[in-house]
Amino acid sequence: MTTINPEHDATTRLTRRHFLRGIAGLATTAAVAGSLLAACGESTPSSAGSPTAAPASSPGGASASPASSGSGELVVYSWYQKWIKEEAIPAFEKETGIKVTYLGAYASNDEWWAKLQAGESWDVFIPSTSYVMRAMAADLLHPIDLSLVPNYRNLLPEYQNLEYYVNDGKTYAVPFDRVFYALAYRTDEFSTPPDSWVITWDKAYAGQITLHDNAYSRIAYAALMIGDDPIRPTRWDEIKQKLLEQKPLVKKYWKDYQNGMELFVNKEVVVGQLTDGRVRMAQSLGAPVGWTVPKEGVLIFIDTFAIPKTVKNIENAHKFIDFLLRADIQLLQLRSMRYDAVNAAVRELLSPEERAQFEPPPNAKLILGDLAPAEVLQKANEVWNEVKLS
């Protein structure tokens, strides 16, 4: 199992053996991996209210992109990320003179994958980590010259030089945000955060529990509860039985992230699974909702910036990635999408109270779900469907 320690412990960094193992598993089944997570942007636009903010000026530790005029073109393709389309791109165009074409938003990694395999071209996009590894193996990405991305240094130390974005000494993606598949709870029902996923099996909360209707999430957390490896589980019969025990206690398995959040906001449930970003959105609406990392750990998923091999504007692609890693620009993401930027510089722009909203508990166990191999995702779908039909 691969974990990332938020306390900057270098010993938790992914080994080359893990990287190659992940490539071998992830390169086999595209459709299954694509359904794992609709990235941090989620698959549909958010209709929830959330605070936004204009860029701060000249943050400490961030290199501003030099202003220029008439500097060519750039083509961007991404998840639904409102902050990129409506705020970052206009600011980049004004600052650099580069004309940006926004191709639109994809709803799954499979969409951009099919387009690249068909030879289509754009300059910058946002692949999930699992697909970065697959795309590297399939030779679909262009290396990123980090000397042209000085704001790379803004990343948290443990997210710099991660080996699963590197092949033959070349870097092919730059991480920028992470989503926690967290344990959420109503703070008016719990005086202290629940410390274990076991609470989602607690009969005292029957009918007040909600969980994500996502096969891999359900399998991984059941695996954690029985002491199995959530990345490569082996005790499938026990996992299925654990999920069958939990099923009668669950009010609703949500598919849509907005719906999951509303269950907490409307106090239809008091505990369960929700992404950290949606918890912050709920908090911005005044709802008494919190999130935590239980002692067993949580799954996290990481989004990245990357350049396809079919790139036509390579210099401008580097300029845009560097621009997006600026602290003031990442602040747009923090306050729009409400997901945690893996960017140390942006944290310096937050008040202590706001910064605390993004910090996981000390020594939290963060499990990189992107590394689950294709055969595990396939088996997870099979077992979860059996549970739902039981």
Backbone torsions as a table, in degrees:
resi	resn	phi	psi	omega
1	MET	NA	136.1	179.3
2	THR	-102.8	127.4	177.5
3	THR	-121.4	154.2	174.4
4	ILE	-118.3	124.0	-176.0
5	ASN	-93.2	120.0	-179.7
6	PRO	-69.1	-7.2	179.9
7	GLU	-90.8	18.0	173.0
8	HIS	65.9	33.8	177.9
9	ASP	-81.1	111.7	-176.0
10	ALA	-64.2	-21.8	-178.1
11	THR	-69.6	-11.9	-179.1
12	THR	-90.2	-1.5	-176.9
13	ARG	-67.9	148.6	-172.9
14	LEU	-69.8	134.6	-179.4
15	THR	-82.5	163.6	177.8
16	ARG	-61.3	-34.8	179.4
17	ARG	-62.1	-44.3	177.8
18	HIS	-62.4	-39.6	-178.2
19	PHE	-61.4	-49.1	-178.7
20	LEU	-65.6	-36.5	178.3
21	ARG	-64.4	-41.0	178.9
22	GLY	-64.4	-40.1	177.8
23	ILE	-59.2	-46.5	-176.2
24	ALA	-61.4	-40.2	-178.5
25	GLY	-77.0	-41.1	-171.5
26	LEU	-77.9	-19.1	-175.7
27	ALA	-81.3	0.8	-172.7
28	THR	-97.7	-31.1	-173.6
29	THR	-134.5	102.0	-176.3
30	ALA	-73.8	-46.9	-173.0
31	ALA	-63.0	-40.5	-178.7
32	VAL	-66.1	-46.6	-179.3
33	ALA	-63.8	-36.0	-178.8
34	GLY	-64.0	-27.6	-178.3
35	SER	-85.0	-4.1	-175.6
36	LEU	-61.3	-49.2	-176.6
37	LEU	-157.6	130.8	177.0
38	ALA	-81.5	41.8	176.3
39	ALA	57.8	-179.7	-178.7
40	CYS	-67.7	-22.2	175.7
41	GLY	-74.8	-9.9	-175.5
42	GLU	59.4	173.2	-170.6
43	SER	-89.7	-13.9	-178.1
44	THR	-133.5	152.4	178.7
45	PRO	-60.8	148.0	177.5
46	SER	-84.0	135.6	174.8
47	SER	-103.3	3.7	-179.5
48	ALA	-80.9	145.4	176.1
49	GLY	-71.1	141.8	176.8
50	SER	-153.5	147.5	-177.8
51	PRO	-71.2	145.8	174.4
52	THR	-127.5	161.9	-179.5
53	ALA	-146.9	147.4	174.0
54	ALA	-72.5	156.0	-179.3
55	PRO	-58.3	140.1	171.7
56	ALA	-76.8	161.6	-175.9
57	SER	-97.9	133.7	173.0
58	SER	41.6	64.4	179.1
59	PRO	-66.9	150.8	178.7
60	GLY	-64.3	138.2	176.2
61	GLY	82.5	0.2	-179.2
62	ALA	-112.1	137.1	178.9
63	SER	-94.0	120.1	178.4
64	ALA	-74.9	142.2	177.3
65	SER	-70.7	137.5	-179.0
66	PRO	-66.6	137.9	178.3
67	ALA	-70.7	143.8	177.7
68	SER	-151.1	174.0	-177.2
69	SER	-133.8	134.6	176.7
70	GLY	60.1	48.3	-172.3
71	SER	-98.2	26.8	174.1
72	GLY	98.6	-154.7	-171.7
73	GLU	-129.0	167.2	176.8
74	LEU	-153.6	138.7	178.6
75	VAL	-118.1	125.6	-175.4
76	VAL	-119.0	138.6	178.1
77	TYR	-135.1	132.0	-173.4
78	SER	-155.9	173.6	166.2
79	TRP	-61.7	173.7	170.4
80	TYR	-68.2	103.9	179.2
81	GLN	-133.1	89.8	-174.4
82	LYS	-54.7	-37.0	-177.0
83	TRP	-64.9	-31.5	178.7
84	ILE	-72.2	-51.3	-175.4
85	LYS	-66.5	-45.6	-169.8
86	GLU	-96.3	-16.8	-177.4
87	GLU	-123.7	-52.5	-174.7
88	ALA	-68.9	-45.9	-177.8
89	ILE	-62.9	-48.6	177.1
90	PRO	-58.5	-38.7	179.2
91	ALA	-66.0	-39.8	179.4
92	PHE	-65.5	-43.7	179.2
93	GLU	-61.3	-44.3	-178.5
94	LYS	-65.2	-39.2	-175.7
95	GLU	-76.4	-33.8	-172.4
96	THR	-110.0	-19.6	-174.4
97	GLY	80.3	2.4	179.5
98	ILE	-81.3	131.5	179.0
99	LYS	-85.5	121.1	-177.0
100	VAL	-104.5	129.1	172.0
101	THR	-103.1	123.5	179.4
102	TYR	-99.4	112.0	-175.4
103	LEU	-69.5	-21.1	-175.8
104	GLY	120.6	-171.2	-175.3
105	ALA	-114.8	139.1	173.0
106	TYR	-100.8	154.0	-177.5
107	ALA	-98.5	-11.8	178.0
108	SER	-153.5	158.4	176.4
109	ASN	-60.1	-30.4	-178.4
110	ASP	-60.5	-28.1	-178.6
111	GLU	-66.9	-51.3	179.9
112	TRP	-69.5	-32.3	179.1
113	TRP	-59.4	-48.0	-179.3
114	ALA	-62.9	-38.9	-179.6
115	LYS	-66.7	-41.3	178.7
116	LEU	-66.3	-40.3	178.6
117	GLN	-64.8	-26.3	177.7
118	ALA	-85.3	-0.6	175.6
119	GLY	90.7	9.9	179.1
120	GLU	-70.0	159.7	-171.5
121	SER	-128.4	141.2	165.4
122	TRP	-156.0	-177.6	-170.5
123	ASP	-111.6	-37.7	-179.8
124	VAL	-138.9	139.9	175.3
125	PHE	-150.1	179.7	-173.4
126	ILE	-124.1	88.9	175.9
127	PRO	-89.9	149.3	171.9
128	SER	-72.2	156.6	-175.3
129	THR	-57.5	-41.5	-179.5
130	SER	-58.9	-37.6	-179.1
131	TYR	-81.1	-24.4	172.3
132	VAL	-58.9	-45.9	-178.9
133	MET	-63.8	-41.3	177.5
134	ARG	-64.8	-43.3	-177.9
135	ALA	-67.1	-34.9	175.0
136	MET	-62.0	-44.9	-179.3
137	ALA	-64.4	-31.5	-178.7
138	ALA	-91.0	3.4	178.8
139	ASP	59.4	46.5	-179.3
140	LEU	-105.3	-2.8	-176.0
141	LEU	-115.0	152.6	174.6
142	HIS	-98.6	136.8	177.9
143	PRO	-60.3	147.5	176.1
144	ILE	-100.6	125.3	177.5
145	ASP	-85.1	102.6	-175.1
146	LEU	-66.0	-17.4	176.0
147	SER	-68.4	-18.1	177.2
148	LEU	-96.1	4.2	-179.4
149	VAL	-127.4	68.4	-176.5
150	PRO	-60.1	-26.3	179.7
151	ASN	-75.8	-0.5	171.9
152	TYR	-56.8	-30.5	-179.5
153	ARG	-66.3	-13.4	177.9
154	ASN	-72.2	-17.7	-178.1
155	LEU	-64.7	149.9	171.6
156	LEU	-54.9	141.2	-175.2
157	PRO	-52.5	-38.6	-176.4
158	GLU	-74.9	-8.0	177.2
159	TYR	-104.8	4.1	174.3
160	GLN	-91.9	139.6	174.9
161	ASN	60.1	33.2	175.4
162	LEU	-66.3	133.8	-170.3
163	GLU	-69.2	-22.6	-178.6
164	TYR	-80.0	3.8	169.2
165	TYR	-108.7	8.3	-173.7
166	VAL	-123.0	137.8	174.5
167	ASN	-143.8	129.4	-178.5
168	ASP	52.5	39.2	176.2
169	GLY	78.9	1.8	-179.5
170	LYS	-110.1	142.2	179.8
171	THR	-94.3	133.9	-175.6
172	TYR	-117.4	-3.9	177.6
173	ALA	-159.3	155.2	179.7
174	VAL	-125.0	118.2	179.7
175	PRO	-69.9	149.1	177.4
176	PHE	-137.1	-28.4	175.6
177	ASP	-146.1	164.6	-178.6
178	ARG	-138.0	147.4	176.8
179	VAL	-117.3	133.4	176.7
180	PHE	-96.2	127.1	168.9
181	TYR	-85.1	78.9	-162.9
182	ALA	-89.9	166.3	169.6
183	LEU	-87.7	115.8	-179.0
184	ALA	-105.2	154.6	-176.9
185	TYR	-156.6	154.0	174.0
186	ARG	-80.5	121.7	-177.5
187	THR	-71.7	-15.9	175.6
188	ASP	-84.1	-4.1	176.5
189	GLU	-108.7	-22.7	-177.8
190	PHE	-125.5	120.1	179.0
191	SER	-74.2	-26.4	174.4
192	THR	-131.9	151.8	-178.1
193	PRO	-62.7	139.3	173.2
194	PRO	-58.4	141.5	-174.1
195	ASP	-105.2	6.9	-177.6
196	SER	-152.7	147.7	173.3
197	TRP	-66.0	-11.6	179.9
198	VAL	-59.4	-22.9	-179.7
199	ILE	-63.8	-24.6	178.4
200	THR	-80.8	2.7	170.6
201	TRP	-115.5	7.7	-175.0
202	ASP	-83.4	118.8	-177.7
203	LYS	-63.7	-20.1	178.1
204	ALA	-64.2	-20.0	-179.3
205	TYR	-111.5	20.8	178.6
206	ALA	-54.6	132.6	-179.0
207	GLY	80.0	-0.3	-180.0
208	GLN	-122.6	16.9	-177.0
209	ILE	-112.5	139.3	172.1
210	THR	-131.1	146.7	-179.0
211	LEU	-141.1	158.5	-179.7
212	HIS	-73.8	129.3	174.6
213	ASP	-80.5	71.6	-178.3
214	ASN	-135.6	120.3	-170.9
215	ALA	-56.9	-50.4	-175.6
216	TYR	-65.4	-39.6	178.3
217	SER	-58.6	-47.4	-177.9
218	ARG	-63.2	-42.3	179.7
219	ILE	-65.9	-45.6	-175.9
220	ALA	-62.6	-43.4	-178.0
221	TYR	-73.4	-32.6	173.2
222	ALA	-66.5	-37.8	177.5
223	ALA	-61.6	-43.0	177.8
224	LEU	-59.2	-39.4	-176.0
225	MET	-68.9	-26.2	178.9
226	ILE	-101.9	6.2	177.5
227	GLY	82.6	19.4	178.3
228	ASP	-93.7	167.7	179.4
229	ASP	-79.0	119.6	-178.2
230	PRO	-71.3	-20.5	178.7
231	ILE	-83.6	-41.2	178.8
232	ARG	-132.0	70.4	-179.1
233	PRO	-67.4	152.5	179.5
234	THR	-128.2	-19.4	-174.2
235	ARG	-95.7	65.0	-170.4
236	TRP	-64.8	-40.0	179.8
237	ASP	-63.3	-41.4	178.7
238	GLU	-67.2	-38.0	178.2
239	ILE	-62.5	-45.5	179.1
240	LYS	-60.5	-43.6	-179.8
241	GLN	-63.4	-39.2	179.1
242	LYS	-62.8	-39.7	-180.0
243	LEU	-71.3	-34.1	176.4
244	LEU	-66.3	-34.8	176.3
245	GLU	-66.5	-34.4	-177.1
246	GLN	-79.1	-32.9	-171.2
247	LYS	-50.6	-46.5	-178.0
248	PRO	-65.1	-16.7	-177.0
249	LEU	-87.0	-14.6	-171.4
250	VAL	-89.6	125.0	177.7
251	LYS	-68.5	-44.8	-178.8
252	LYS	-156.5	137.5	167.9
253	TYR	-94.5	112.1	-176.4
254	TRP	-89.1	146.1	174.5
255	LYS	-104.1	-41.1	-177.4
256	ASP	-89.7	130.0	-176.6
257	TYR	-60.7	-37.6	178.0
258	GLN	-62.1	-42.9	179.3
259	ASN	-63.1	-41.0	177.5
260	GLY	-59.3	-42.6	178.9
261	MET	-65.1	-42.8	-177.4
262	GLU	-63.4	-31.2	177.3
263	LEU	-59.5	-37.8	177.8
264	PHE	-76.9	-45.0	-177.8
265	VAL	-59.5	-41.0	-177.9
266	ASN	-85.8	4.2	178.7
267	LYS	57.9	33.6	171.4
268	GLU	-77.5	-23.7	176.3
269	VAL	-136.1	163.0	179.9
270	VAL	-122.5	-12.9	-178.3
271	VAL	-156.7	152.5	178.8
272	GLY	155.2	-158.2	-177.1
273	GLN	-103.0	136.7	175.5
274	LEU	-157.9	152.5	176.5
275	THR	-72.2	151.9	-180.0
276	ASP	-61.8	-35.4	179.1
277	GLY	-62.9	-40.6	179.3
278	ARG	-70.5	-31.0	174.5
279	VAL	-63.1	-43.6	179.9
280	ARG	-65.5	-36.6	175.3
281	MET	-61.6	-42.6	178.0
282	ALA	-61.9	-41.2	178.7
283	GLN	-63.2	-36.8	179.4
284	SER	-67.1	-20.8	175.8
285	LEU	-88.1	-0.1	179.2
286	GLY	90.0	7.6	-178.7
287	ALA	-78.3	139.3	178.7
288	PRO	-80.7	76.3	-177.4
289	VAL	-126.6	139.2	176.9
290	GLY	-130.9	170.4	176.0
291	TRP	-136.6	156.8	-179.8
292	THR	-152.9	169.0	173.6
293	VAL	-109.1	107.5	179.5
294	PRO	-64.9	168.4	-175.5
295	LYS	-62.4	-26.7	179.0
296	GLU	-73.7	-21.4	-179.8
297	GLY	110.5	172.1	174.7
298	VAL	-133.9	153.2	171.6
299	LEU	-76.4	139.0	169.4
300	ILE	-125.5	153.6	176.8
301	PHE	-132.0	142.4	-172.1
302	ILE	-119.0	132.0	172.5
303	ASP	-98.3	152.9	-175.3
304	THR	-135.1	164.1	166.2
305	PHE	-101.4	136.6	-179.5
306	ALA	-146.7	167.5	-179.9
307	ILE	-122.5	124.2	179.1
308	PRO	-73.1	159.0	179.7
309	LYS	-64.9	-23.9	-179.2
310	THR	-83.7	11.6	-178.4
311	VAL	-53.6	141.9	177.3
312	LYS	-113.8	-20.5	-178.1
313	ASN	-123.0	69.2	-170.0
314	ILE	-65.2	-40.3	-179.1
315	GLU	-64.4	-43.6	-179.5
316	ASN	-70.4	-29.3	175.7
317	ALA	-61.8	-44.3	177.2
318	HIS	-63.5	-40.5	179.2
319	LYS	-61.5	-40.2	-177.1
320	PHE	-70.6	-41.9	177.4
321	ILE	-61.7	-42.4	178.0
322	ASP	-62.5	-41.1	177.8
323	PHE	-60.9	-44.7	-178.3
324	LEU	-65.7	-24.5	-180.0
325	LEU	-86.5	-3.3	175.2
326	ARG	-63.1	145.5	-177.7
327	ALA	-59.8	-42.5	-177.3
328	ASP	-67.3	-30.0	179.1
329	ILE	-79.4	-39.5	175.8
330	GLN	-64.5	-24.6	175.8
331	LEU	-62.3	-31.1	176.4
332	LEU	-61.6	-43.1	179.3
333	GLN	-65.1	-44.4	-178.7
334	LEU	-58.7	-39.5	-173.8
335	ARG	-95.8	-4.3	176.1
336	SER	-105.7	-64.2	179.6
337	MET	-76.1	-26.3	178.6
338	ARG	70.7	18.5	174.7
339	TYR	-94.3	159.2	-172.6
340	ASP	-79.4	118.4	174.5
341	ALA	-76.9	135.4	177.2
342	VAL	-87.1	54.2	-169.7
343	ASN	-131.8	112.7	-177.2
344	ALA	-68.5	-35.3	-175.3
345	ALA	-65.6	-36.8	-178.1
346	VAL	-67.4	-28.7	179.0
347	ARG	-63.1	-26.8	178.9
348	GLU	-70.1	-16.4	179.4
349	LEU	-90.4	-5.2	-176.9
350	LEU	-96.3	149.0	171.7
351	SER	-69.4	159.7	178.0
352	PRO	-56.2	-35.8	-179.0
353	GLU	-68.2	-43.3	-179.6
354	GLU	-70.8	-38.3	179.0
355	ARG	-59.8	-37.2	-178.7
356	ALA	-63.4	-26.6	179.9
357	GLN	-67.2	-22.0	-175.7
358	PHE	-103.5	-6.0	-176.2
359	GLU	-90.4	124.4	172.7
360	PRO	-70.3	162.4	178.1
361	PRO	-57.6	153.5	177.7
362	PRO	-55.9	139.5	177.8
363	ASN	60.4	28.2	179.0
364	ALA	-63.3	143.6	178.7
365	LYS	-93.0	107.4	-177.7
366	LEU	-106.8	120.2	-173.8
367	ILE	-108.2	119.3	-175.6
368	LEU	-76.8	96.2	-177.1
369	GLY	-65.2	-21.3	178.2
370	ASP	-57.9	-19.1	-175.0
371	LEU	-88.3	-1.4	177.2
372	ALA	-62.6	124.6	-177.3
373	PRO	-73.0	162.9	-174.1
374	ALA	-58.9	-39.0	-178.3
375	GLU	-66.4	-30.5	176.6
376	VAL	-70.5	-41.8	178.6
377	LEU	-62.6	-39.7	178.5
378	GLN	-64.4	-46.7	179.5
379	LYS	-65.0	-37.5	178.9
380	ALA	-61.0	-42.9	177.6
381	ASN	-60.1	-43.0	-179.1
382	GLU	-63.0	-48.1	-177.2
383	VAL	-67.3	-42.1	-179.1
384	TRP	-64.3	-39.3	177.0
385	ASN	-63.2	-37.6	177.2
386	GLU	-63.6	-41.1	179.3
387	VAL	-63.9	-46.0	-177.5
388	LYS	-64.6	-31.0	-178.9
389	LEU	-86.1	-9.1	-178.1
390	SER	-74.2	NA	NA
